Amino acid sequence: MALGRIVIFAAGAAAGVLAGYALKSEKVRPAAVCTVKAGLKAKDWTVKQYEGIKEDVKSLAEQAREKGSSLVSKDAKETAEETA
């Protein structure tokens, strides 16, 4: 079990060293920059979509509350008329 953890740690360390070396390379760095740029763009789009959906749901909830309260008052009026 301990040997497996050592192998996994060594593989992770080697991958980290290779990634650090590759990012300093003039050929790999522009690709990494483009990848990060695309990731940030995707994050911004996702946040924008989330905010739009959040506002739509909030609007729907407000409309449901208004409609629910009008239904309750209508039912109350009908009940009051029936008992009178």
Secondary structure, 3 states (H helix, E strand, C coil): CHHHHHHHHHHHHHHHHHHHHHHHCCCHHHHHHHHHHHHHHHHHHHHHHHHHHHHHHHHHHHHHHHHHHHHHHHHHHHHHHHHC
